[in-house]
């Protein structure tokens, strides 16, 4: 396991972060002026990301756009991030790691990244002039939040729980059944039911034993 870096040794600017990051064995992002280590994702996260990339890759065949999974960097004034998937229709230097003109950015949510994916990252992404679609993909249920640019500073948001997603900027149609193929949500449902049952049992025990408080 990688050890935490001493706080005083961490960079405070994007330029310093890029020099520092080149020497690190781990993968890091620079979010809102702070370095954040990329944690290994759960296998469910990996499955959903792989499904989505496969669907995008098939839709892009024959077009002047290309998709990248796990590795392409997106940079802005105070942010250097590594989205789960990036699609670009602009020139790419394959010797580097940065996509300068992303058209589609995809982030699959996890407990450790959801706040940044919805907050600081999204605020940085929406300032990129080339961006047309931003997808936030849940992994605990079938749900994709699609942000589509309608004007330079205006994005339309849709929450899609079934059916299709239309990414008009790249002419792609994605099916939610394909995105979540091989993913079961039974464990989440069972876990939620158990929490409710445990809570009810606790209430019954407390009511039956008025002399004892809850631990």
C-alpha angles and dihedrals in degrees: 000000000000115000121235113260119243107264093232091055095058119103122247102197132053092243092052090045093055092053092045095045092055088065098047124099091209129068114252137181127208108223122180092336096315130102113235123189117229109239122211108265126234116261090249089058089050093049094051092046091050092049092050094047091050090052092048093045091054092048092051095053109124094013130108091246131091135198129221128195128197108355113041111117125217116201135193135158097294103007138075110176138171107215121201091244134008129186121195133179094190134084117298129199102215090196090067135053104229128099107205099183110038115179097181127027123186128193121183107208125239129171092257096048106033096093093052094040090056096035130025096014093049091049089054095043095051090060091062106102095210095053114111104161133029117187123197108192123197119217099192094060140007102279135125122184109208121198113192124187113238098167135001092278100019127089125180115218125210127178110211120193100165142008123026142342118213117208098187095179091068099024093245130146116196124194118215091216088060093046091054098036111144093013120121124198096190093104092057091049092048091047092051092049091050091052090053092047092048090050092050091047090051091051092050093049093049092048092050095048107044093171094064126068127211117275 
